[in-house]
Amino acid sequence: MMRSSNPVLSNKAFEQFDVYESTNTMTVAGTAMKTSILLVLVVASAGYTWKMFNANPADAMPLMIGGGIGGFVLALITIFKKDWAIYTAPMYALAEGLFLGGISAMYNHYYDGIVFQAASLTFATLAVMLIAYSTGIIRATERFKSGVCAATGGICLVYFISFIMSMFGPPMPFVHSAGPMGILFSLFVVVIAALNLVLDFDFIERAAERGAPKSLEWYGAFGLLVTLVWLYLEILRLLSKLNRR
């Protein structure tokens, strides 16, 4: 059974294609190409809000907030209507880019150079995880998948509780603090986000082997992008904590 802790790439995403027979099927190379296209869209729209924020932060805020909300809505639509991914995945990438450009410019305003460091570490982590998976250094066994899935769920729960607490008072201190506990927590989250990449690689590879239709390459690319965005934001958060010390 295929499992991914990434909710976008759930077990049910491709299960109906177990016996799909067609020469026009999903491939790993095709998914990688579409992932590259989505990344280009993210960078392009992020560059727009980045420049706008540096010129006038007030003008960038509506686009940043709108991109975040729009990206969330588009992500939900894509999850429930995966056949629409050929249209919604590029739209999600553009919307998420608007959000990332604004928040990245905000971080860079306080910690010059932090965005370049975070982006470099994100792509370096992607490369390392891909090599580790391709060479068999890290194997996506059922125990491995279950552990990463449980850890990811726990992180989501902690963030949710912290958000609720912030509405009535101070949030969980270790989630946002730059102390030893806060740094260790962010480091743990970065590691789990990186391990999610291994699960996504495994899921996409197995889906291709099972003969999912080629149109689902956009959905696989979308799922991988979701993990990369999460990884980038968590690395950015970790670096900001280290800079505050």
C-alpha positions in Angstrom: 0.0 0.0 0.0 1.3 3.5 -0.8 1.2 6.0 1.9 2.3 9.6 2.2 2.0 11.9 5.2 1.5 14.7 2.7 -2.3 15.0 2.7 -2.2 16.0 -1.0 -0.7 12.7 -2.0 -2.9 10.4 0.0 -3.4 6.7 -0.5 -6.6 7.2 -2.4 -5.2 9.7 -4.9 -4.2 7.0 -7.4 -5.7 3.8 -6.1 -8.4 3.7 -8.9 -5.6 3.4 -11.5 -4.2 0.1 -10.3 -5.2 -1.6 -13.6 -5.1 1.4 -15.8 -3.9 0.4 -19.2 -2.7 3.1 -21.6 0.5 4.2 -23.3 -0.3 7.7 -22.2 0.6 7.1 -18.5 2.2 9.1 -15.8 6.0 9.1 -15.6 8.5 10.2 -13.0 10.3 12.4 -15.6 7.0 14.0 -16.6 6.1 14.8 -13.0 9.6 16.2 -12.5 9.2 18.5 -15.5 5.8 19.7 -14.3 7.3 20.3 -10.8 9.9 22.5 -12.5 7.2 24.5 -14.3 5.4 25.1 -11.0 8.6 26.2 -9.3 9.2 28.7 -12.1 5.7 30.1 -11.6 6.3 30.4 -7.8 9.6 32.2 -8.3 8.1 34.6 -10.9 5.1 35.6 -8.8 7.3 35.8 -5.6 9.6 38.2 -7.4 6.7 40.5 -8.1 5.6 40.8 -4.5 9.2 40.9 -3.3 9.9 44.0 -5.4 6.6 45.6 -4.4 7.3 45.0 -0.7 10.7 46.6 -1.0 9.1 49.6 -2.7 6.1 49.9 -0.4 5.2 47.2 2.1 1.6 48.5 2.4 1.0 47.9 -1.3 2.3 44.3 -1.1 0.3 43.2 1.9 -3.1 42.8 0.1 -1.4 40.6 -2.6 0.5 38.7 0.1 -2.7 38.0 2.1 -4.7 37.3 -1.0 -2.1 34.9 -2.3 -2.0 33.0 1.0 -5.8 32.7 1.1 -6.1 31.9 -2.6 -3.4 29.3 -2.4 -5.1 27.6 0.5 -8.5 27.5 -1.4 -6.8 26.3 -4.6 -5.0 23.6 -2.6 -8.3 22.3 -1.2 -9.9 22.4 -4.6 -7.0 20.4 -6.1 -7.1 17.8 -3.3 -10.8 17.1 -3.8 -10.8 17.6 -7.6 -7.4 16.1 -8.6 -8.4 15.9 -12.2 -8.4 19.7 -12.2 -4.8 19.9 -11.2 -3.7 20.7 -14.7 -5.5 24.1 -14.2 -5.4 24.5 -10.4 -1.8 23.5 -9.8 -0.3 26.4 -11.8 -2.8 28.8 -10.2 -1.8 27.5 -6.8 1.9 28.1 -7.7 1.2 31.7 -8.7 -0.9 32.4 -5.6 1.6 30.8 -3.3 4.3 32.7 -4.9 2.6 36.0 -4.1 2.5 34.9 -0.4 6.0 33.6 -0.3 7.4 36.7 -2.0 5.9 39.0 0.6 6.8 37.0 3.6 10.3 36.4 2.3 10.8 40.1 1.8 9.6 40.7 5.3 12.1 38.2 6.8 14.9 39.7 4.6 14.1 43.2 5.8 15.0 42.1 9.4 17.7 39.5 8.5 19.5 40.5 5.3 20.5 37.5 3.2 18.3 35.0 5.1 16.1 34.3 2.0 19.0 33.3 -0.2 20.2 31.0 2.6 16.7 29.4 3.1 16.2 28.9 -0.6 19.7 27.4 -1.0 19.1 25.0 1.9 15.7 24.0 0.6 17.0 23.0 -2.9 20.1 21.4 -1.3 17.8 19.4 0.9 15.7 18.4 -2.1 18.9 17.2 -3.9 20.2 15.3 -0.9 16.8 13.6 -0.3 16.5 12.7 -3.9 20.0 11.2 -4.0 19.4 9.3 -0.7 16.1 7.9 -2.1 17.5 7.0 -5.6 20.5 5.2 -4.1 18.5 3.3 -1.5 20.3 5.0 1.5 16.8 5.9 2.7 14.0 3.5 2.0 10.3 4.3 2.3 9.4 1.2 4.3 6.0 0.9 6.0 7.5 1.6 9.4 9.3 4.7 8.0 6.1 6.0 6.4 4.1 5.4 9.6 6.7 7.2 11.7 6.9 10.3 9.4 3.1 10.4 9.1 2.7 10.3 12.9 5.3 13.0 13.4 3.7 15.2 10.7 0.4 14.9 12.3 1.8 15.8 15.7 3.4 18.9 14.2 0.1 20.0 12.7 -1.6 19.5 16.1 1.0 21.6 17.9 0.7 24.4 15.4 -3.1 24.2 15.6 -3.0 24.4 19.5 -0.5 27.2 19.3 -2.8 29.1 17.0 -5.8 28.7 19.2 -3.8 29.8 22.3 -2.6 32.9 20.4 -6.2 34.0 20.0 -6.7 34.1 23.8 -3.2 34.9 25.0 0.5 34.0 24.3 1.1 31.0 22.0 3.2 28.0 22.9 6.6 29.6 23.8 8.8 27.0 22.2 7.1 27.2 18.9 8.2 30.8 18.2 11.0 31.4 20.7 14.6 31.7 19.8 15.7 29.7 22.8 17.2 26.2 22.8 13.8 24.5 22.9 12.4 26.7 20.1 15.5 26.0 17.9 15.3 22.3 18.6 11.6 22.3 17.7 12.2 24.1 14.4 15.1 21.8 13.6 12.8 18.8 14.2 10.1 20.2 12.0 12.7 20.8 9.2 13.9 17.2 9.4 10.3 15.9 9.2 9.5 18.1 6.3 12.6 16.8 4.5 11.6 13.2 5.2 8.2 13.9 3.7 10.1 14.5 0.4 11.2 10.9 0.5 7.6 9.7 0.9 6.6 11.9 -2.0 9.3 10.5 -4.2 8.2 7.0 -3.4 4.6 7.8 -3.9 5.1 9.4 -7.3 7.3 6.5 -8.4 4.9 3.9 -7.4 2.0 5.7 -8.9 3.8 5.8 -12.2 4.5 2.1 -12.0 0.8 1.5 -11.4 0.0 3.3 -14.6 -1.8 6.4 -13.4 -2.9 8.6 -16.3 -0.5 11.2 -17.6 -2.8 14.1 -16.5 -2.1 13.1 -12.9 1.5 14.3 -13.3 0.2 17.7 -12.5 -1.3 16.4 -9.3 1.9 14.7 -8.3 3.9 17.9 -9.0 1.4 19.9 -7.0 1.8 17.5 -4.0 5.6 17.8 -4.2 5.4 21.6 -4.4 3.3 21.7 -1.2 6.1 19.8 0.7 8.8 22.1 -0.8 6.8 25.3 0.3 6.5 23.9 3.8 10.2 23.0 3.9 11.2 26.4 2.8 9.0 28.2 5.3 10.3 26.0 8.2 13.9 26.6 7.2 13.2 30.3 7.0 11.7 30.1 10.5 14.7 28.2 11.8 17.2 30.6 10.4 15.3 33.6 11.8 15.5 32.0 15.3 19.2 31.5 14.9 19.6 35.1 13.8 17.7 36.4 16.8 20.1 34.7 19.2 
